[in-house]
Amino acid sequence: MSLDFCKRIPKVELHAHLNGSISEETIKKLAMKKNPELYKDWRMSVDKGKVGTIDNVFQIFKLIHQISDNTEAIYTIAYDVIHEFSADNVKYLELRSTPRDAPSMGMTKISYIEAILKAIEDCHKEKLDIVVKLLLAIDRRNDLSIAKETVDLAERYSKLSGGTVVGVDLSGDPSVGDARTLVPVLRDAKCRGLKLALHLAEVPAVDETEEMLKIIPDRIGHGTCLHPDAGGSQGLVDTVLQHRIPLVMTSSLNCMSLKPAMSHSRHS
Ligand SMILES: CNc1ncnc2c1ncn2[C@@H]1O[C@H](COP(=O)(O)O)[C@@H](O)[C@H]1O
């Protein structure tokens, strides 16, 4: 299958973290405005990441978040990302992003979300041939009150945006925190009619994953370590099959995440 063929066929993109989908061009453009050293640091981290592990990925996000610490940058990123996916012939795109504030830059979680929604709306007005939806992400290191705030925002903006915001994502460095503490908030989100996309079993975490699967999420992010051969269990595989929960994965990252899978042993 040629790259050209892959580009030409119409596609759906269901696993696009906004700050994980930025092209080099956009990073360069934003870093040059803010601090050109950030671009060089990003370039070095990406080159290192090519031979690294999943841990490098989270180092890269820390750098990107320094560049995307203001509402204008968030708008630019969302606008560029949508155009780039559209140019790759993606017809349905689900963006997910963790609302952040940066008081010194005048950015609030609300202005963050509204910047993304404005970019989606502007692309729609340009008649770009792509449908874009948004999930608001909870970082697994967040406490219950932050997670609840995100769910409240998702519900509010689901209504205000006329259905552009479709649900809630749970993501973040899988070697940090315990997602089980967030179960009550995620269950509540589901009761409020929000869709749930949960990153699960990116590293072996049988007990945590068992508990999270009881929520019966609409989608699982990665799930690389569900299988017993990768540190999971047959029970986890059976539950996913029984409820027909789709796995939404990124092939290159999944290869990376299998490397530390054998060394991480949380919650076991
Ligand atoms: C490698 N697999 C992964 N596993 C878990 N979480 C991931 C991820 N890749 C990305 N993120 C989550 O997405 C954020 C960046 O985009 P936003 O700032 O939200 O737009 C990261 O900080 C992390 O929380």
The ligand as an SDF file (V2000), in Angstrom:
LIG
                    3D

 24 26  0  0  0  0  0  0  0  0999 V2000
    1.2430    8.0000   23.9760 C   0  0  0  0  0  0  0  0  0  0  0  0
   -0.0410    7.7860   24.4290 N   0  0  0  0  0  0  0  0  0  0  0  0
   -0.7040    8.6150   25.2480 C   0  0  0  0  0  0  0  0  0  0  0  0
   -1.1900    8.1120   26.3890 N   0  0  0  0  0  0  0  0  0  0  0  0
   -1.8390    8.8940   27.2690 C   0  0  0  0  0  0  0  0  0  0  0  0
   -2.0400   10.2050   27.0940 N   0  0  0  0  0  0  0  0  0  0  0  0
   -1.5750   10.7590   25.9790 C   0  0  0  0  0  0  0  0  0  0  0  0
   -0.8930   10.0110   24.9930 C   0  0  0  0  0  0  0  0  0  0  0  0
   -0.5600   10.8310   23.9970 N   0  0  0  0  0  0  0  0  0  0  0  0
   -1.0320   12.0650   24.3530 C   0  0  0  0  0  0  0  0  0  0  0  0
   -1.6230   12.0240   25.5570 N   0  0  0  0  0  0  0  0  0  0  0  0
   -2.2380   13.1320   26.3170 C   0  0  0  0  0  0  0  0  0  0  0  0
   -2.4510   14.2210   25.4400 O   0  0  0  0  0  0  0  0  0  0  0  0
   -1.8190   15.4020   25.9610 C   0  0  0  0  0  0  0  0  0  0  0  0
   -1.3710   16.2930   24.8220 C   0  0  0  0  0  0  0  0  0  0  0  0
   -2.4880   16.8110   24.1330 O   0  0  0  0  0  0  0  0  0  0  0  0
   -3.4450   17.9420   24.7720 P   0  0  0  0  0  0  0  0  0  0  0  0
   -2.5620   18.9220   25.5380 O   0  0  0  0  0  0  0  0  0  0  0  0
   -4.4260   17.2580   25.6740 O   0  0  0  0  0  0  0  0  0  0  0  0
   -4.0630   18.5630   23.5660 O   0  0  0  0  0  0  0  0  0  0  0  0
   -0.6640   14.8540   26.8060 C   0  0  0  0  0  0  0  0  0  0  0  0
   -0.2220   15.8040   27.7560 O   0  0  0  0  0  0  0  0  0  0  0  0
   -1.3010   13.6210   27.4260 C   0  0  0  0  0  0  0  0  0  0  0  0
   -2.0860   13.9800   28.5560 O   0  0  0  0  0  0  0  0  0  0  0  0
  1  2  1  0
  2  3  1  0
  3  4  1  0
  3  8  2  0
  4  5  2  0
  5  6  1  0
  6  7  2  0
  7  8  1  0
  7 11  1  0
  8  9  1  0
  9 10  2  0
 10 11  1  0
 11 12  1  0
 12 13  1  0
 12 23  1  0
 13 14  1  0
 14 15  1  0
 14 21  1  0
 15 16  1  0
 16 17  1  0
 17 18  2  0
 17 19  1  0
 17 20  1  0
 21 22  1  0
 21 23  1  0
 23 24  1  0
M  END
$$$$
